């Protein structure tokens, strides 16, 4: 990524963020280094629904990250201005956000039968907390929260209820505790991505830094996926059995199938940068004891690093037959065939590799009906681009190059057709990490993804605020 900022910087005043309290609270009216995005429908089929955006506070200018709920029906879409069709006024109130820890990663959205949404959000700041944010439309809440003063209002702080994925291991003595922790393990430093099964609520969380034992020794390195259930998020990571070892090297992306969780390999930080992790590992969800399978994709295609992964078909009751996995070095989409996905030994093989714009990060599926091949959306962070891959043709259908600076996460809203019997469309909401906006890409007809285009940009472009000396800070963004 182009943007490399120090972990701590001096606080800088921002309009409307002054407070008499000692807490530095991020501004309400915009996003701040957004990462995870999720979308939820409303009962009205003509509604645009609700968009949830996690701001990561990457430069630690403030003391918190945040999750913001945007009522997409309240926005004046006709107010878009400029080349990027910017909509700055998102009609936000304090009731539409909660505070979390900084450095949010990629969240998972669980949709229980109640009709609400629960966001499972990993963060990499102090204590490596995992959050569960409940959303009912634009109303957000979390367990064990507190209220903080913010001007003449209050803001909900979720950090007291965040679950640490490292502290139980760090606090453990040399001998195992009753919960099974000992000498710094198991723990999951720098939790990054979460995935959840819509069938049973099973949660899987990856992390970017191997755990050592004793802590800070660089000895006995080991990485894990953390498991639990979205119905009881406060218990995730409570016991050592919630941590499934995946070997020495860490992971990045994760997707949950009917029987297996699919975990991609992330190259670790120095001094291990010369070590390439397995591209794909699988964790058996049905095994009574931890069981890991390594998929030897390296015999067909070798890459330095792997990132996001999506399974097809997806949704309740689906049995995956395809996986779409992103790799870097070279930058490509790997299309994988999955056979006998519920057996003890499923077969995963490479169908094709499709070269992508630089630094692909996250991948999602765009629904287009039964008996259709997958339509895949990919955020290419280094190229400021959103790529669409059509598995029916085996080729990229479109690359939208003006989506924003450093696109990171993607949320999908499948739009019904206005004409009965005709295919519908989709709106993609893309978080742009560097300029702190969300790009809105519309596909009018999912049968013609080549017609996708940027129709709006939500939020204020903050490049000149966060990087005043950057070449990106020109007169247009001032």
C-alpha positions as CSV (number, residue, x, y, z in Angstrom):
1,X,0.0,0.0,0.0
2,X,1.3,3.5,-0.8
3,X,0.2,5.0,2.5
4,X,2.6,4.2,5.3
5,X,2.0,6.3,8.4
6,X,3.5,6.3,11.9
7,X,1.7,4.5,14.5
8,X,1.3,7.5,16.7
9,X,1.0,11.2,15.7
10,X,0.1,14.3,17.6
11,X,-3.6,15.1,17.8
12,X,-4.8,17.6,15.2
13,X,-7.9,19.6,15.6
14,X,-10.8,18.6,13.3
15,X,-14.0,20.6,12.8
16,X,-16.7,19.5,15.2
17,X,-14.5,17.0,17.1
18,X,-13.7,19.2,20.1
19,X,-14.7,17.8,23.5
20,X,-14.2,18.8,27.1
21,X,-13.3,15.2,27.9
22,X,-9.7,13.8,27.6
23,X,-10.8,11.3,25.0
24,X,-9.9,12.1,21.4
25,X,-13.1,11.0,19.5
26,X,-13.2,10.8,15.7
27,X,-15.5,13.1,13.8
28,X,-19.0,12.0,13.1
29,X,-19.6,13.5,9.7
30,X,-17.2,11.3,7.7
31,X,-15.2,8.1,7.7
32,X,-11.6,7.8,8.7
33,X,-9.4,5.2,7.0
34,X,-12.4,2.9,6.3
35,X,-11.8,-0.9,6.0
36,X,-14.7,-3.2,6.6
37,X,-18.1,-2.5,4.9
38,X,-21.4,-4.5,5.2
39,X,-24.9,-3.9,3.7
40,X,-28.3,-4.9,5.1
41,X,-31.6,-4.7,3.2
42,X,-34.8,-3.1,4.6
43,X,-38.3,-4.6,4.3
44,X,-39.2,-2.3,1.5
45,X,-37.8,-3.8,-1.8
46,X,-37.4,-0.4,-3.2
47,X,-35.1,0.7,-0.4
48,X,-31.4,1.2,-0.8
49,X,-30.9,-0.3,2.7
50,X,-28.3,0.4,5.4
51,X,-24.5,0.6,4.9
52,X,-22.2,-0.2,7.8
53,X,-18.6,1.2,7.6
54,X,-15.7,0.5,10.0
55,X,-13.2,3.4,10.3
56,X,-9.8,2.1,11.4
57,X,-8.1,5.3,12.7
58,X,-5.0,4.0,11.0
59,X,-2.7,7.0,12.0
60,X,-3.9,6.9,15.7
61,X,-4.9,10.5,15.5
62,X,-7.9,9.6,17.7
63,X,-8.3,7.1,20.5
64,X,-10.9,5.0,18.8
65,X,-12.0,3.5,15.6
66,X,-15.7,3.5,14.8
67,X,-18.6,1.6,13.1
68,X,-21.1,3.9,11.4
69,X,-24.5,3.1,10.1
70,X,-25.5,5.1,7.0
71,X,-29.2,5.2,6.0
72,X,-28.9,5.1,2.3
73,X,-32.5,6.2,1.8
74,X,-31.8,9.4,3.7
75,X,-29.0,10.5,1.4
76,X,-29.7,13.1,-1.3
77,X,-28.3,11.2,-4.3
78,X,-28.9,14.2,-6.5
79,X,-26.4,16.2,-4.5
80,X,-23.4,14.4,-6.0
81,X,-20.8,16.9,-7.2
82,X,-17.4,16.8,-9.1
83,X,-15.8,14.2,-11.2
84,X,-16.1,11.6,-8.3
85,X,-19.8,12.4,-7.8
86,X,-19.1,13.2,-4.1
87,X,-21.9,13.2,-1.5
88,X,-20.5,14.8,1.6
89,X,-23.6,15.1,3.8
90,X,-24.5,11.6,4.9
91,X,-27.2,12.7,7.3
92,X,-25.5,11.1,10.3
93,X,-26.4,11.4,14.0
94,X,-24.6,10.1,17.1
95,X,-27.2,7.3,17.4
96,X,-25.7,5.9,14.1
97,X,-22.3,5.1,15.3
98,X,-20.4,3.3,18.1
99,X,-16.7,3.4,19.0
100,X,-14.3,0.5,18.8
101,X,-10.6,0.0,19.0
102,X,-8.4,1.3,16.1
103,X,-7.0,-0.8,13.2
104,X,-10.2,-2.6,12.2
105,X,-9.8,-5.4,9.7
106,X,-12.3,-7.3,7.6
107,X,-15.6,-7.9,9.3
108,X,-18.2,-10.7,9.0
109,X,-22.0,-10.0,9.0
110,X,-24.2,-12.6,10.7
111,X,-27.9,-12.5,9.9
112,X,-29.8,-14.5,12.5
113,X,-33.5,-15.3,12.2
114,X,-34.4,-12.2,14.2
115,X,-33.8,-10.1,11.1
116,X,-31.1,-8.0,12.7
117,X,-27.4,-8.0,11.8
118,X,-24.4,-8.8,14.0
119,X,-21.1,-7.5,12.8
120,X,-18.0,-9.5,14.0
121,X,-15.1,-7.1,13.7
122,X,-11.4,-7.9,14.5
123,X,-9.1,-5.0,15.5
124,X,-5.3,-4.9,15.8
125,X,-4.8,-2.2,18.3
126,X,-4.0,-2.7,22.0
127,X,-5.4,-6.0,23.4
128,X,-6.2,-7.3,19.9
129,X,-9.9,-7.0,20.5
130,X,-12.8,-8.7,18.7
131,X,-16.1,-6.8,18.7
132,X,-19.7,-7.8,18.1
133,X,-21.8,-4.9,17.0
134,X,-25.5,-5.4,16.8
135,X,-27.4,-3.5,14.1
136,X,-31.1,-2.9,13.7
137,X,-31.2,-0.5,10.8
138,X,-29.2,2.5,11.9
139,X,-29.4,1.7,15.6
140,X,-26.1,0.2,16.8
141,X,-25.3,-1.4,20.1
142,X,-22.8,-3.7,21.8
143,X,-22.5,-5.6,25.1
144,X,-20.9,-3.9,28.1
145,X,-20.6,-0.6,26.4
146,X,-20.2,2.8,28.1
147,X,-21.2,6.4,27.2
148,X,-18.6,9.1,26.7
149,X,-19.2,12.8,26.5
150,X,-18.9,14.3,23.0
151,X,-19.6,18.0,23.0
152,X,-23.2,18.4,24.2
153,X,-23.9,14.7,23.3
154,X,-22.7,11.3,24.3
155,X,-21.2,8.5,22.1
156,X,-21.4,4.8,22.8
157,X,-18.0,3.2,23.5
158,X,-17.8,-0.5,22.8
159,X,-14.2,-1.1,23.9
160,X,-15.1,-2.3,27.4
161,X,-17.0,-5.3,25.8
162,X,-14.4,-6.2,23.2
163,X,-12.9,-9.7,23.6
164,X,-9.1,-9.8,23.7
165,X,-7.6,-12.6,21.6
166,X,-4.2,-12.2,23.2
167,X,-4.5,-11.2,26.9
168,X,-5.5,-14.7,28.3
169,X,-2.3,-16.2,26.8
170,X,-0.1,-13.2,27.9
171,X,-1.4,-13.4,31.4
172,X,-1.0,-17.2,31.7
173,X,1.9,-18.6,33.9
174,X,4.3,-21.3,32.7
175,X,2.0,-24.1,33.7
176,X,-1.4,-24.4,31.9
177,X,-4.4,-22.6,33.4
178,X,-7.8,-24.2,33.8
179,X,-8.7,-22.7,30.4
180,X,-5.6,-24.3,28.9
181,X,-3.4,-21.2,28.4
182,X,0.3,-21.3,29.3
183,X,3.4,-19.3,28.7
184,X,2.0,-16.9,26.1
185,X,-0.1,-19.4,24.1
186,X,-2.4,-19.8,22.5
187,X,-3.0,-16.2,21.3
188,X,-3.8,-14.4,18.1
189,X,-1.8,-11.2,17.7
190,X,-3.1,-8.7,15.1
191,X,-6.5,-10.3,14.3
192,X,-7.4,-9.4,10.7
193,X,-10.3,-11.1,9.1
194,X,-13.5,-12.8,10.3
195,X,-16.0,-15.1,8.5
196,X,-19.2,-16.6,9.8
197,X,-21.4,-19.5,8.7
198,X,-25.0,-18.4,8.0
199,X,-26.0,-22.0,8.7
200,X,-24.9,-22.3,12.3
201,X,-23.2,-19.0,13.3
202,X,-19.7,-20.6,13.5
203,X,-17.1,-17.8,13.5
204,X,-13.5,-18.0,12.3
205,X,-10.9,-15.3,12.8
206,X,-7.4,-15.0,11.3
207,X,-4.4,-13.1,12.6
208,X,-1.3,-11.6,10.9
209,X,1.5,-12.1,13.5
210,X,2.7,-15.5,14.8
211,X,2.5,-16.1,18.5
212,X,5.7,-16.8,20.4
213,X,6.2,-18.6,23.7
214,X,7.2,-17.2,26.1
215,X,5.8,-13.9,24.9
216,X,8.3,-11.6,23.3
217,X,10.9,-14.3,23.0
218,X,10.5,-15.0,19.2
219,X,10.6,-18.7,20.2
220,X,8.2,-21.5,19.4
221,X,6.3,-19.5,16.8
222,X,2.8,-20.7,16.0
223,X,-0.3,-19.3,14.3
224,X,-4.0,-20.1,14.8
225,X,-7.5,-19.5,13.6
226,X,-9.8,-18.5,16.5
227,X,-13.2,-20.1,16.5
228,X,-16.5,-19.6,18.3
229,X,-20.1,-18.8,17.6
230,X,-21.7,-15.5,16.6
231,X,-24.6,-16.3,19.0
232,X,-22.2,-16.0,22.0
233,X,-19.4,-13.7,20.8
234,X,-18.4,-12.8,24.4
235,X,-17.1,-16.4,24.8
236,X,-14.9,-16.4,21.7
237,X,-11.3,-17.0,22.7
238,X,-12.2,-17.9,26.3
239,X,-10.4,-21.3,26.3
240,X,-7.4,-22.6,24.5
241,X,-9.6,-25.0,22.6
242,X,-11.0,-22.0,20.7
243,X,-7.6,-21.6,19.0
244,X,-6.8,-24.1,16.2
245,X,-3.2,-24.3,15.3
246,X,-2.4,-23.9,11.5
247,X,1.3,-24.2,11.8
248,X,4.0,-21.5,12.1
249,X,3.0,-19.0,9.5
250,X,0.0,-16.7,9.8
251,X,-3.1,-16.3,7.7
252,X,-5.1,-13.5,6.1
253,X,-8.4,-14.4,4.4
254,X,-11.0,-16.9,5.6
255,X,-14.3,-18.3,4.2
256,X,-16.6,-20.8,5.9
257,X,-18.1,-23.7,4.0
258,X,-20.4,-26.5,5.1
259,X,-17.7,-28.6,6.6
260,X,-14.4,-26.8,6.2
261,X,-13.1,-23.3,6.8
262,X,-10.7,-22.2,4.1
263,X,-7.8,-20.1,5.3
264,X,-5.3,-18.3,3.1
265,X,-1.6,-17.8,3.9
266,X,-0.2,-14.4,4.7
267,X,3.5,-13.7,4.5
268,X,4.7,-12.5,8.0
269,X,6.6,-9.4,8.9
270,X,10.4,-9.3,9.2
271,X,12.5,-11.3,10.0
272,X,10.4,-14.0,8.3
273,X,9.7,-12.2,5.0
274,X,11.7,-14.8,3.0
275,X,9.4,-17.6,4.2
276,X,6.4,-18.2,2.0
277,X,3.3,-19.7,3.9
278,X,1.1,-22.4,2.4
279,X,-1.3,-20.6,0.1
280,X,-4.4,-22.4,1.4
281,X,-5.2,-24.5,4.5
282,X,-8.5,-26.1,5.5
283,X,-9.8,-26.6,9.0
284,X,-12.3,-29.4,9.5
285,X,-15.3,-28.0,11.4
286,X,-16.8,-31.5,12.1
287,X,-13.7,-33.2,13.6
288,X,-14.0,-33.7,17.4
289,X,-10.3,-32.8,17.6
290,X,-8.5,-30.1,15.6
291,X,-7.8,-31.3,12.1
292,X,-6.0,-29.2,9.4
293,X,-5.5,-30.0,5.8
294,X,-2.9,-28.3,3.6
295,X,-3.8,-27.9,0.0
296,X,-0.7,-28.2,-2.2
297,X,-1.6,-25.5,-4.7
298,X,2.1,-24.7,-5.0
299,X,2.5,-27.6,-7.3
300,X,0.2,-25.7,-9.8
301,X,0.8,-22.0,-9.0
302,X,3.2,-20.4,-6.7
303,X,2.7,-16.9,-5.2
304,X,4.4,-14.9,-2.5
305,X,1.3,-14.1,-0.5
306,X,-2.4,-14.8,-0.4
307,X,-5.3,-12.5,0.7
308,X,-9.1,-12.8,0.4
309,X,-11.1,-15.8,-0.5
310,X,-14.8,-16.4,-1.4
311,X,-16.8,-19.6,-1.9
312,X,-19.4,-20.4,-4.5
313,X,-22.2,-21.0,-4.2
314,X,-22.7,-19.2,-0.9
315,X,-25.6,-18.8,1.6
316,X,-27.5,-21.1,4.0
317,X,-27.4,-24.7,2.9
318,X,-25.0,-24.2,0.1
319,X,-22.2,-26.7,-0.6
320,X,-19.2,-25.1,-2.1
321,X,-17.9,-26.2,-5.5
322,X,-15.7,-23.3,-6.3
323,X,-13.3,-21.0,-4.4
324,X,-12.0,-17.7,-5.6
325,X,-8.7,-16.8,-3.9
326,X,-6.5,-13.7,-4.3
327,X,-2.7,-13.9,-4.4
328,X,0.1,-11.4,-4.7
329,X,3.5,-11.8,-6.3
330,X,2.1,-12.3,-9.0
331,X,-1.2,-10.5,-8.5
332,X,-3.9,-12.9,-9.6
333,X,-7.2,-14.4,-9.0
334,X,-7.0,-18.2,-8.5
335,X,-10.1,-20.0,-9.6
336,X,-10.3,-23.3,-7.7
337,X,-12.5,-26.4,-8.2
338,X,-13.7,-28.1,-5.0
339,X,-14.9,-31.7,-5.2
340,X,-16.5,-33.8,-2.4
341,X,-16.5,-30.7,-0.2
342,X,-18.1,-32.7,2.7
343,X,-15.8,-35.7,2.6
344,X,-12.8,-36.4,4.8
345,X,-10.5,-35.6,1.9
346,X,-12.0,-33.1,-0.4
347,X,-10.1,-32.4,-3.7
348,X,-9.1,-28.8,-4.5
349,X,-7.5,-28.1,-7.8
350,X,-6.6,-25.0,-9.9
351,X,-8.9,-24.3,-12.8
352,X,-7.2,-21.1,-13.9
353,X,-5.3,-18.1,-12.8
354,X,-6.4,-14.6,-14.0
355,X,-4.0,-11.7,-13.7
356,X,-5.3,-8.7,-11.8
357,X,-4.4,-5.1,-11.2
358,X,-1.9,-4.6,-8.4
359,X,-2.4,-5.6,-4.8
360,X,-5.7,-7.5,-4.7
361,X,-7.0,-7.5,-1.2
362,X,-10.7,-8.6,-0.8
363,X,-13.1,-10.6,-2.9
364,X,-16.9,-11.0,-2.8
365,X,-19.6,-12.6,-4.9
366,X,-22.3,-10.7,-6.8
367,X,-25.5,-12.7,-6.8
368,X,-27.1,-13.3,-10.2
369,X,-29.5,-16.2,-9.7
370,X,-29.5,-20.0,-9.6
371,X,-27.8,-22.1,-12.3
372,X,-25.5,-19.2,-13.2
373,X,-21.7,-19.0,-12.9
374,X,-20.2,-16.7,-10.3
375,X,-19.7,-13.0,-10.8
376,X,-16.8,-11.9,-8.6
377,X,-15.8,-8.4,-7.4
378,X,-12.2,-7.8,-6.3
379,X,-10.7,-4.7,-4.6
380,X,-7.3,-4.0,-6.1
381,X,-5.7,-1.7,-3.5
382,X,-2.5,-0.8,-5.2
383,X,-4.2,0.1,-8.5
384,X,-7.1,2.1,-7.0
385,X,-9.4,-0.3,-9.0
386,X,-12.4,-2.6,-8.7
387,X,-12.2,-5.6,-10.9
388,X,-15.2,-7.8,-12.0
389,X,-14.5,-11.4,-13.0
390,X,-17.1,-13.5,-14.8
391,X,-16.6,-17.2,-14.3
392,X,-18.9,-18.0,-17.2
393,X,-16.4,-16.5,-19.6
394,X,-13.3,-17.1,-17.5
395,X,-12.2,-13.5,-18.0
396,X,-12.3,-10.1,-16.4
397,X,-15.5,-8.4,-17.4
398,X,-14.6,-4.9,-16.3
399,X,-12.0,-2.9,-14.3
400,X,-13.3,0.3,-12.8
401,X,-10.3,2.5,-12.3
402,X,-11.8,5.6,-10.6
403,X,-13.4,3.9,-7.6
404,X,-11.1,5.8,-5.1
405,X,-7.7,5.6,-3.5
406,X,-6.7,2.2,-2.1
407,X,-10.0,0.3,-2.2
408,X,-10.1,-2.3,0.6
409,X,-13.5,-3.8,1.5
410,X,-16.6,-4.5,-0.6
411,X,-20.3,-4.8,0.3
412,X,-22.9,-6.0,-2.1
413,X,-26.5,-5.0,-2.5
414,X,-28.4,-7.1,-5.0
415,X,-31.0,-4.9,-6.7
416,X,-34.3,-6.3,-8.1
417,X,-35.2,-5.7,-11.7
418,X,-37.9,-3.1,-12.4
419,X,-39.1,-5.4,-15.2
420,X,-40.6,-8.8,-14.2
421,X,-38.6,-11.7,-15.6
422,X,-35.6,-9.5,-16.4
423,X,-32.3,-9.9,-14.5
424,X,-31.6,-7.4,-11.7
425,X,-28.6,-5.4,-11.0
426,X,-26.3,-4.7,-8.0
427,X,-24.7,-1.9,-6.1
428,X,-21.2,-2.4,-4.7
429,X,-20.0,-0.3,-1.8
430,X,-16.2,-0.1,-1.8
431,X,-14.3,1.4,1.2
432,X,-11.4,3.6,0.0
433,X,-8.8,3.4,2.7
434,X,-6.4,6.2,1.8
435,X,-9.0,9.0,1.0
436,X,-11.5,7.9,3.6
437,X,-14.5,7.6,1.3
438,X,-16.8,4.8,0.1
439,X,-17.2,4.4,-3.7
440,X,-20.6,3.3,-5.0
441,X,-20.4,1.2,-8.2
442,X,-23.6,0.2,-10.0
443,X,-24.1,-2.8,-12.2
444,X,-27.4,-2.1,-14.0
445,X,-27.7,-5.7,-15.2
446,X,-25.8,-8.6,-13.7
447,X,-25.8,-10.2,-17.2
448,X,-23.7,-7.3,-18.5
449,X,-21.1,-6.6,-15.8
450,X,-19.0,-4.7,-18.4
451,X,-21.5,-1.8,-17.9
452,X,-20.5,-1.3,-14.3
453,X,-19.6,2.3,-13.4
454,X,-19.0,4.6,-10.4
455,X,-22.2,6.5,-9.6
456,X,-21.3,8.2,-6.3
457,X,-18.6,8.7,-3.7
458,X,-19.8,8.8,-0.1
459,X,-18.0,11.0,2.5
460,X,-15.3,13.7,2.5
461,X,-12.0,13.0,0.8
462,X,-9.5,13.4,3.7
463,X,-6.2,13.0,1.8
464,X,-5.3,16.7,2.4
465,X,-6.1,16.3,6.1
466,X,-4.1,13.1,6.7
467,X,-1.3,13.7,4.1
468,X,-1.1,17.5,3.4
469,X,2.3,17.0,1.6
470,X,1.1,14.1,-0.6
471,X,0.9,14.5,-4.4
472,X,-2.6,13.3,-4.1
473,X,-3.5,16.5,-2.2
474,X,-4.2,18.8,-5.2
475,X,-6.6,21.6,-5.6
476,X,-9.5,19.2,-6.5
477,X,-9.4,17.5,-3.0
478,X,-8.7,20.6,-1.0
